[in-house]
Amino acid sequence: MSTIILDNISKQYGDAAPAVDHIGFTVEAGTFAVLLGPSGCGKSTTLRMIAGLDSPTSGRIRIGGRDVTDLPPAQRKIAMVFQSYALFPHLSVRENILFGLKVRKEPPAQYKPRLAKVAALLGLESLLDRKPSQLSGGQQQRVALGRAVISEAPVCLMDEPLSNLDAQLRHEMRREIRTLQQNLGITMVYVTHDQTEAMSMADRVVLLNRGRIEQNDAPDQLYARPGSEFSARFIGTPPMNLLTLDDQTRGLIASGGHGLQDMPAAAAKLGIRPEHIAVIAAGNGAEAPTAAAASSFAPIPATVEAVEYFGADSIVICKLGGNSGLAVRTAGHVRAHAGARITLGWDPAQQHFFDASGLALRPIHAT
């Protein structure tokens, strides 16, 4: 197993803004790290620099204690899985998987046992004589994984490997990739823009925004303690509500009873996740499931703007004070028309505060 260290890495293309702007993080040996962020945030560029496909403008990269910044990919002891699978169409599954071993001129005696091990791990035993055109998307992805795994490299890099698959296959492959990484004990760096992949697979998530690290944390901490408005809005479906603390909104919340006594003086916005808001009561053309657990919450009046029904739950879009688009996740089916009055409530312990620059602030009485 190998630890990966990026030390103050930057990548500049001409006079444009840096694609990667002085970032640094460590991926501990044997862990699954995800580089997450929107298109253009620098995640794939960062992965390519770890792989040696791009060179950093400044900074150093270390893998397994070696400075590999100036080494070509072949000398970095890594394997890589690409978004496009990059399979040779004229070669069989067997030949595709063994291709890297043959190029590196590894002992032929190792081919058969290593192929058998990888094929068993990935369920490819019955497909070894097929060509890529005879495989489904999920099967082609397994072949690409097999080609990477058979190298027995201590580090595996993956660049959005599931983006070409449908939703059900992505769900299945997420489990398979995570299980494979844990069984082999390899260090894995995985690039995606999909927060579901990141939250369900990673030991550590490095959230990037405009070439910089927005937050580097475990998935549960990224969700529970976002360090900025960007983190709060990027993680969660629907994302965290951010209420501008104007006089009208402050008055409505304060009138509910608990007020904003924990609010830091510099707070400009209040964040609350949709699933942490309860529908206490509905009237004037609205019907909602009862929320007994919310009876102790301070009541706050709001107006329904729309309802999105998903079967197990509903997302009620509301207006609260001067803020529109407040999302509330509630179990069951909420029947309400636009303009209906509704009463909301939430536990003050679930509130998040952000300053005018978008950085998170700790509540005054937080421990």
N, C-alpha and C positions, 0 to 999 in steps of 0.2 A: 504494500500500500504506500501511496505517496501523497504528501501534503503539497498543495499548490499555494503559492504566495505571489500576489500582485502588489508591487511596491511603487505607488505614485505613477501609475501608467497613464500616458496620454497618447492620442492619435489625432494628428492634424493633417488635413488634405488641403494643401494650398493655403489660400487666404480665408477659407470658410471657417465657420465656428467649429471648434474641436468636436470630432465624432465621439471621442472619449476624453474626459477632462480631469486629469489627476485623480484617478481612483485607486483605491487600495483595499484589498480584503484577503482573507486566508480561508482556504477550503481544507479542513482537517482530513487526514488520511481516513479512507473508508466511509466518508460521508457523501450524501447526495445534496448538492447545491444547485439551486435554480437561479439563473439570471432572468429576471422578469421585468417587463416594461412595454410601453407602446412602441409602435413602429418608429424607427429613427432614433431610439434612445441610446444606442450604442452597444446593445447586448450581443449581437452577432459579431460586431467588430471586436469586442472584448474576447469572445470565444476564439475567433480566428487568430488573435495575437497569442493566446495560450497555446493554440495548435501550431503556431509558426507559419501560418499561411499569410499573415500580415506582420509587419515589424512595428513596434511602438515608436513613436516620435521621441518619447522620453520615458524613463522608468525602467524597472527590472522585473523579470519573471523568473520564479524559482519553482522547480518541480522535484520533489523528493530530495531537497537539499542542494540540488544543482542549479546554477544560474544557466537558464536555457534561452535567455533573451536573444542571443545571436546564433542559436543552433537551428538547423533545418528541421522540418517535422519528423523526418526519419530517425533523428537522434534524440527525440524527446520521450520515447517510450510511452506513447499515447495511442489510443484508437479513436476513430471519429465516425459518427453516423450522421449523414447529411439528410436534409429535408427531402431531396429528390430520390433517395435510396441509392442512386449511382450504381445500379447493377449492370453487368455486361449482358446485353440481350442474347448474344450468340453462345453464351456459356450456360451450362446447367447450374442448378442450385449448388451441387457439390463443388463444381469448378469455381463458382463465384465465392463460396466460403473459403476455399483453399487458396485463392489467388494471392493473398498477401503473404502466406507462408512460402509460396513458390518464388515470389519476387524477392523475398528476403533470403532465399536459398537456405531455409531451415532444413534440418535432416528429414528426408522423406519418411523415415521410420515413424516419425511423430504424426504424420498426416492422418492415418486411419484412427488411432485412439482419440486424438483431439477432435476430429470431425464427429466421431460417434458421441463423444461427450456433449458437444455443442448441439448436435441434432436432437439429442434426447432432452436437453435443457429447454429447447425452443419448440419441440414438437414437430421437427422437420424430417423425421426418419423416412416417411413415405413420399416425400417430395424431392428427394435428392437428385433424381434424374430428369426433373422437369426444367423447362426454360422459364425465365421471368414472365414472359407473355402468357404463360399457362397458370399463373398464380393470381390470387386476389391481392388487394392492397395490403391487407394485414399480413398475408404470407410473405409478400415482398419485403415488408418492414422487418419481419423475423429473419429473413435471409441477410438483410443489411446488419441487423444486430449480431447474427452469427459470425459474419465476416469480421466484425469488430472484436467480439468476445474470443474468437479462436486465437487471436494474437497473444492473449494472456497478458496484455499490457495493464499496468496498475492504475492507469488513468483512462477514462472514457469520456469523450466530449460528444454532445448531441445538440444539433442545431434544428430546432422545431421539427422533430422527426414524425410527429403525429398530425401535422397540419393538413395532410392530403387524405386523411381517413375520415369516414363518417362518424357520427357521434357515438354509436354503439361500439365501433371498433376502437375509437380513442379511449373509451372507458376500459375496455378489456386490456388494451396495450399499456395503459398507465399502470395497472396492477402487475402486468408481466415484467415491465421494465424495472419497477421498484423491487419486485421479488428477486429478479436476476441480480440487481446491484447488491442487495443484501446477502444473497447466497454466495456471490463471488467475493464480496468484501472489497470491491474496487471503489476508487474515488471517482465520482461522476459529477460533471458540470453540464447542465441541461438548460438550453435556451428556449424560452417560450414567451408569447404575449398573453397566454391563457392563464388567468389566475387560478382556475380550477385545477389545472395540471400542477401548478406551483404549490398550492396549499395541500393537495392530496398526496404529493410525492416527496416533497423536500424535507430534509433535516434543517436546511438553512435557505432563506430566500434573500437574494440581493436585488432590491428593487431599484431600477435605473430610470432616470428622467433627464433628458437633454444632455446625455453624456456624463452625468454625475450620479453618485449613489444617493438615492433619496432615503433609503433605510436598509439596513442589513440586520436581519433578525430571524428567529425561529418563526414558523408560520403562525402559531397561536399568539405570539407577541405582536406580530405584524398586524393581526386582526384586532387584538384587544387593546393595544397601546400604539396606535399609529403616531409616527413622529411628525407628521405634517398633513396639511389638507390633501396633498397629492396622494399620500399613502392611504388616507382615510377613504378617499373617493375611488381609488384604483382597486382596493380590496373589498370584497363584499358584493352580493347580488340580492337586491339592489344595493348600490353603494351607500355609505353613510350619508345621512342628511346633514347639511351644513346650513344653519340658520344665522342670517345676519342679525346681530343684536342691536336692532334699531329700537327706538323708544316704544313703538307699538308692541313689538315682540317681547321686549323686556317686561312690559306691563302685563301682558297676557300670562306670561309664565309666572311672574310674581304674584298675580291675583289668584293663582291656583293654590297657594298656601306654602309651598316649600321655598319659593323665591329663588334667587341666584346667590345664596350666601357663600357658596363655595367658589364663585367665579373670581379668577385672578383679575387684577385691575387692568391688565393689558389685553384682556379678551376682546376680540372683535367678532368671533363666530362661535356658536355652540354646535357641537356635533352629537348626533344621537343615531344609532343604527335602527333601521326599520323594524327589526325583530325585537327591539327593546322598547318599542312604543306599543301600548295597549289601547284598544278601543273600549272605553269604559261604558259609554252609552251612545245610542244613535236615535235620532228622531227626525221628524219633518221629512218623511220620505225615505228613511234609511233603516235597514234591518241588519243587525250584526250579531255574531255569536256572543254569548255572555263571557265576560272575563272576570271570574271571581277573584283570581289572584291579583287583579289590578285594583281591587276595591280600596286599597290603602294608598294608591297613587293620587297625587294632586290633580284635580280635573282641569283640563285646559281646552277651551272651545276652539273648534276648527271648522272649516267648510270643505265638503267633498268636491274634488275637481273631476275625478275619474276613478273607476275600479277595474283592476285587471285580475281575472279569476284563473287559477292554475290547478284547480281540483282540490288538492290537499289544503291549499291556503289561498288567500287573496292579497293583492297589493292595493291598498287604498291610497290614492294620491290626493293630498289635501292642501289647503291654504291655511297658514297659521300666521296671523298678524300680517306683516308686509312680505312674508315669504311664501312663494308658490312652489308646488312640486314636492312637498313633504311626503315621503313614502312611508307607509305603515304596513308591516307584514302581520297578518292575523290569520289564525286557523279557520278553515271552513269557508263558506260563501257569504260575502258581504253584498247585500243588495242595496244599492244607493244610487241616486241620480245626481248629476252635477248640481251643486247649490245646496244639497242637504246639509243640515247641521249635524255635527258629530263631536263627541267629547273624548279627548285623548288623555293619556297619562303615562308617565314613565318614572322609573326609579332614578333619583338624582345621582346615585352612585354610578350610573351608566353614562353620565354626561362627559363630553370631551370639549376642551376649550382650545382655541387657536388665536394667535395674535394676527395683527394686520399683515404681516409678511407670510403667513400661512404655516408657521411653526407651532407645534403643540405646546400647550401650557399645562402644568400640573394643577389640579384643583387645590384650593387653599388647604382643605382638610384631608388631602390624600395622604396615605401612609406609605 
